[in-house]
Amino acid sequence: MRSQGASAAGRPYRVVQWATGNIGSRALRATIQHPQLELAGVYVHTPAKAGRDAGDLCGLPPVGVAATDDIEEILALGADCVLYAPRELDVDVLCRLLASGIDVVTTRTDFHHRDRLDPALREPVEAACRKGASSLHSTGSSPGFITEAVPLVLSSIQRRLDSLLIEEYADLSRRDSPALLFEVMAFGKPPAAFDAGRVEHLGASFGPSLRLVADTLGIRLDGIEATGEVARARSRIHIAAGTIEPGTVAAQRITVAGVRDGRPVLRFRANWYCGTDLDRDWELRSTGWHVTLEGDAPLDIDIRFPVPLDRLAAVSPSYTANRAVNAVPYVCQAPPGIRTTADLPQIVAALG
């Protein structure tokens, strides 16, 4: 394999940032500052952003690259890779990028497990990869880093794995996002308002990661199950986004489990909460991850985010964006096709 430091032509990898929302703008900044990458272009969905300098879109000085909302301009750049971070997946656009010979690293969760993809999605994407001799990789912090990279590393000191539990904790009390918390996530609403669709969404997002780990380690799973539950506030809770009244949803827990013989073997559990004075006896840790592994080399690991809660919304996009940016050289050197965490070498950041 070639050195990860340069493209086949001995130059930096030329990268396009696709979309500049919370994650995209952070990936754009990281790309500009990365020693092995060169920003080739920026695609934006908002007409008002078209024509603006890329540096202006991510809080940096001008870099001389103007954003565009014209896909033809992006295709004409001859870039090595697109960092694809749109809100919605456009399969036709994705296939155009891949068929043109551009590799794609995406923070979307659609492609974490190649073998379990719906053929209606997998077949055109793989055909585009073959036509362009290009590669596609989905990654991020969660799912991605914590549900794939970390478990696979931890498994390297195991010879027997009885169970793996990955718990994600998020204290949202200082998140000033009323629409997200109260409308989308149903905080502050009666428990009956908790949408089963959110459980299904997390099952679809994290189930492929768990299956990838299981398949890579040779662990048989009978299926993936997703369940959700809520806890109610016992007293009025004042948070940055508003007020949660007693008896309404103040915490929620969604578990995605890989099951074998009726017993969960691999689990991801999201614990999201706006307060701790609850009607349920849940252990709610500070924001971060807690990984428990039972086997012949048991482990209990805390990964905390040492950031004040009122700054976390500004910092947290880095956890997802940086892994995608760091993956670019590896994906550009991977064989054509949909490439998973198990297919790629361990991703090592170039910080010099």
Secondary structure as UniProt FT lines:
FT   TURN            4..5
FT   TURN            8..9
FT   STRAND          13..18
FT   HELIX           22..33
FT   TURN            35..36
FT   STRAND          37..43
FT   HELIX           47..49
FT   TURN            50..51
FT   HELIX           54..57
FT   TURN            58..59
FT   STRAND          66..68
FT   HELIX           71..75
FT   TURN            76..77
FT   STRAND          81..84
FT   HELIX           91..99
FT   TURN            100..101
FT   STRAND          103..106
FT   TURN            110..111
FT   HELIX           114..116
FT   HELIX           119..132
FT   STRAND          135..138
FT   TURN            142..143
FT   HELIX           145..149
FT   HELIX           150..154
FT   HELIX           155..157
FT   STRAND          161..171
FT   TURN            173..174
FT   HELIX           179..184
FT   TURN            187..188
FT   HELIX           191..193
FT   HELIX           196..217
FT   STRAND          223..233
FT   STRAND          237..239
FT   TURN            240..241
FT   STRAND          242..244
FT   TURN            246..247
FT   STRAND          249..260
FT   TURN            261..262
FT   STRAND          263..273
FT   STRAND          288..295
FT   STRAND          299..304
FT   HELIX           309..315
FT   HELIX           317..332
FT   STRAND          337..338
FT   TURN            341..343
//
